[in-house]
Structure formats: structure tokens, C-alpha cells
Amino acid sequence: MARRLPSAAKAIAHEILLSLYGHEVGERIYRRLATSVTEASPRLARRVRSAREGQPLDHQDAFLITYGDQMRTPGEAPLQTLAAFARRYLRGLVSGVHVLPFFPSSSDDGFAVVDYYQVNPELGSWDDLRTLGEDFRLMFDAVINHVSSRSRWFQGFLAGEQRYRDFFIRITPDMDLTPVVRPRALPLVTAFQTASGEERVWTTFSADQVDLNYANPEVLLAVLDVLLEYIARGAQILRLDAIAYLWKQAGTPSIHLPQTHQVVRLIRAMLDWVAPHVFLITETNVPHQENLSYFGDGTNEAQLVYNFALPPLVLHTFLSGDATKLTEWAASLHLPSTEVAFFNFLASHDGIGLNPVRGILSEAEIERLVRSAQERGGLVGLKAEQDGSQSAYELNINYFDALNDAAAGETLDLQVKRFLGAHAILLSLAGLPGIYVHSLLGSRGWPEGVRQTGRNRSINRQKFERDALLRELSDATGRRARILAGFERLLRVRSSTPAFDPYGEQRVLSAGSGAFAVLRLPPDGSRPVLCLQSVLARRQTVRVDVRTVKRRHGGWRDVCTNQIMELGGVAEIQLEPYQVLWLQPE
């Protein structure tokens, strides 16, 4: 992957700072940034080096998404328990781990950061993360849109300290906030008592998550120092959480503002300057076309963007038994360069976002997803619209439950096949796959967690007691063991097949409404793989034109089972319920 020379990256950073803050202030801030980078260089040179550092992303890469305290055992730091579990069960299956915010936090399961520079002592230490990084690439969260109301920065603001005076956005009577896009049905503004009286400040996500004021260049410099610290601590991927809302300006929607993209470009330039081995990924749960904008021109913003349209589209496909919308959407995907890729996922610590498929699915189809989730024990997150109404924003439900109706009387075998079939689509698409820990380990929803916390998203955030989890995994006939074994089979095949390179070409083929078909071609020109996925609970015959592989006839090997099939021209292929076929020409 091409990277800018440090001299070019420095010039870009200089230009961006002048654009953001004007010539005089921009020059001063650039000089201070250059000083910060120089001072950080010895620390970066001695940085903690995690697995596969400096190697490009390829077909061997897949990421686990997990909380730092996902697995607990008495007398041991949760990060140590996680590292030991991952080393035993996941080495060779996934190459990287996205450890969700592991910092001291006051709410939102880690996303209200109290101290960017510390590991929450209840989870472990920096040394524990270093141990995890010996076996896996590490992705760190950069929660830089907001900080906790209990953070040192905000407490300094409340106390009237000069340094923090303009770190946050004071709301004044002349500010027009009516156009502001609201991601949640919560107040945009929160009142706090300060040393000089009551102040109303901007709080996009909750009263405990206070938005930073990037119009103040001191905020930007402080945040860039945080990112340098993460790199020194072994981060190979920096995840920019909620980045779309970063720059606020009264009288505007305050989402996707040009200044926000400038900040993303600045961070990318800084990485090219001092840490070219680090990748940038943006988390923007917005309509698909808006999401694509964070690739920039394909060279100057994020190298990876969350593929937020995929989870609801795959869910729609399996619930309806119709792959037409998924096929049409996947065939329309175009990236701005060969240097960027999607981060493909089906489930995460958050819900299944619906905004990304508005304009792809009809409102009636979206409403059917909402009803189905509610019928299966799920909940629905709401967002506030500009007219004061509320609309469905996300489905809060475990992905296994979203796909499978517990009341339908289906066999566990069929439910597991459906679940793994959905993830086979995830693993077959171009891009870097991310698998949520509760998907990998076959979890169901946790409604008790919602009752305990009062938060819908807790339904998909249950923590494991390690020994109880290991007992379940030891039962080869149980749901967890079957699903983990199925993932193991798919992930090992994927990691040994160059056609699944995240930057490789994909050609979406027509296989009728009952199946999804994609041809993966590796960048090195070696053998392709034809991926077929049934989305029906019954046997079917599909017709696929394999002439696009430039073979008239001959043997194709299913790389999952090593079975040989003879295909030629427009092939008729029989698929069992939810069958996965990854076919490679012999």
C-alpha cells in the first residue's frame, strides 16, 4: 500500500492547519505539532510492537471485537483472561483484536472516557494489552468526539481553569441549533454548574459525554498527543469513534462538516508522517453514501470504513429468503482506490443500525425488520428527527436471535446453519472482516442486562464467566461449540486462500433470488473463488454463469469440504438449506 513520504505528509498537515485556523494561528499550531512529533519520536521508536506490525492487511486478517472484561475469572485481571483465551482458542482464526474502550470510564460501557492515558485498573494494565499484542494486531478506540463529565479536562472547565476554558462548546441564546442532526432521542444541551455560574454545553450522546470544541486548536493538539500515545502502546489500527459529529457549528447539521473531514485528513497525514504502519478506521453509522465519504479520495482519509449497511441487509436477506437487494447493493459497490477497504461486520457492541440502509431498503422493508426484532425479544433505539418526531435508529438484539425465531420450532442444526451462512457472506466479501465475540461464541440475547442497566444495548453485552463458558464449549453438541467450530472451519479456509485478500476484486454474480454469489479474484492473479450462499431453508437449484472465470468446463473444488464439482458455461448447482460453497477451479 502506498504511503506518503514524511515530507509530503508534513506539508499536508501544515496546509490543513492553515485552512482550519487561519494563517497566524495555523502556523503556530503546526510548529507545536512538529515539536510534539519530535518529542514523541524516541517513544515511538521504542514502541510496543504487536503481531504482524508493518505487514499489509491480507487474506490472513480477521478481527475479533470484544470488551476488555468480556471474560472473567476470580483472581485474574480480565485482560489477562482474554489474552489466555484468545491464545488458546483464536490463534490462527483471527489475526487482530479490537478491544473496546479499556480506559477509566463513567458510563456507556467505556465510551465516556475519564482518562485517555490509563487502562481501567478493573480490567488490567498496559502490560496486559502488550501481552495480547504479542499474538494479535491491536485496534484501539479513539473516543475523541467527547469526554466524560468526570474527566480532568471537563472538571477543569467547571472549575474555571484557563487551559480548559474553551475545551467545550458553550451554548448561547443566539445559537441556532434546530438544524443539528441528532443521533439519539436525547437532549442536545446539558446545563452544568461552573465556578462562574450555570453553563449550558453541547452533549451529543448523553449528559455524561461532553463534546470537545475543535474550533479551539488546543483541543486538537491535546487529542493528537493522545493518538501518539496509543501508537506507542502498540495500536496498529485507530478507530475514530462517532467521528462524523466531530466539528460543531450552530446553524448547520453539525455532521460531516468539511472541517471534520479536514481533521480526519490531518490525522491520516500525521500517521503517514510518523507511524506509516498504523491504519485509520472511521465509525460512522450513517446512510451508505455518506459513510463512503470518509475514504476521501482513496489516499487521504481512512483506509478502512465500517460497512454499516451490511448487517441490516444480510438480516433482510435471510428473513425474506430473497437475496435480490443484497445482490444489487453489493454489485454497486465502488471504492475510490485500491488502497482502501470496508471493515465488514454483522454484529457489534452496538445495535443493528437502520439509517445505513435507508434508500437501499424500502421503508416497508425496514419496518418489517423492526417488527421481526420486536417479535423475537429485541428492542428498538430511537432517534430524534428535526421536526420533533422520532424514528427507528437501530435494532437492539443479538444477531443469532435476529436471524432465528425461537418460537418457530426449528432444529438447532438449521438455526446454526442459517447463522453461519450469514457470516459466510461476511467472510466472502472484499474487505477486512470483524466478528463480534458474542457471534463467534454463539450467544443469545441478555434481556436481564437491559433490566439491570436500563439501556437497550445491554442486550448484546453480557460478560462471560470463563469456566462456565469453557464448560459450554466442551459440549460438542451445544450451540456455542457448533458455532465456534463452524467459524473455525470458515476462518481457516479463508486465511489459506489468497482470493480472499481484502483488497482483491469482487464480481457479484446473479444466482437468482434464493442465493448470493460473488466471485473473488486475488490481486496476484492466482486462482479465484466462487462463493455461493443459499439464503433459503429449503433445497434449491441455482444457475450461475461461470464463464466469467474464462473456463469452458472442468473441475471446481469446494475449499471448505474438498469435494470436486464439474461446472461449465451456465452451471446448475444444487444447494442444500443455507449451504455454503466456496468453489475454486482446479
Secondary structure, 3 states (H helix, E strand, C coil): CCCCCHHHHHHHHHHHHHHHHCHHHHHHHHHHHHHHHHHHHHHHHCCCCCCCCCCCCCCCCCEEEECCCCEEECCECHHHHHHHHHHHHCECCECEEEECCCCCECCHHHCCECCCCCCCCCCCCHHHHHHHHCCCEEEEEECCCEEECCCHHHHHHHCCCHHHCCCECECCCCCCCCCCCCCCCCCCEEEEEECCEEEEEECCCECCEEEECCCCHHHHHHHHHHHHHHHHCCCCEEEECCHHHCCCCCCCCCCCCHHHHHHHHHHHHHHHHHCCCCEEEECCCCCHHHHHHHHCCCCCCCCEEECCCHHHHHHHHHHHCCCHHHHHHHHHCCCCCCCCEEEECCCCCCCEECHHHECCECHHHHHHHHHHHHHCCCEEEEEECCCCCEEEEEEECCHHHHHCCHHHCCCHHHHHHHHHHHHHHHHHCCCEEEEEHHHHCCCCCCHHHHHHHCCHHHHHCCCEEHHHHHHHHCCCCCHHHHHHHHHHHHHHHHHCCHHHCCCCEEEEECCCCCEEEEEEECCCCCCCEEEEEECCCCCEEEEEEHHHHCCCCCEEEECCCCCEEECCCEEEEEECCCCEEEEEEC
